[in-house]
Amino acid sequence: MFFFRGSKPSIRKIDDRCSISGQIGVDDVKAIAEAGFKAIVCSRPDNEQSGQPAFADIAREARKHGLAAAHIPVSGFLTQSQAMRFRETMDAVDGPVLVYCLSGARAASLYSTYRK
C-alpha cells in the first residue's frame, strides 16, 4: 500500500504488524485508516522543520477516524525509554501500525527494537 504526497516517501510495509513512512499530513489520515491501520506513531519531534504538521493535529484527526496515536519523538540515538514506550504502544494496539518520521529511518529504528 502506497500513499504519495508530492515528492514525499511512500508507506512501506515491513511486516503485517508495522509499516513505515516519511512525514504524513492531516489530510492523509483518513486514507491511512481506510487502509486498515489501527494506530499511528510519530517518531518526529514537533517543530523539527518549518511547515511540519504538529503531532496534536494529526492525533486529533486520527481519533476522528478511530485510530490510536502516539508521539515518541526521537532526536539522535534511540534511548531505552523511547524503546520501552514504543513497545508499550505496540503491545496496546491490536492490528497494523504506521510509524512515521521525516524519512522513515527513525521509524524503522524504533520498530527494530520491538522485533528483537
Secondary structure, DSSP 8 states (H G I E B T S, - for coil): -----TT----EE-SSSEEEES---GGGHHHHHHTT--EEEE-S-TTSSTT---HHHHHHHHHHTT-EEEE----SS--HHHHHHHHHHHHH--S-EEEE-SSSHHHHHHHHHHH-
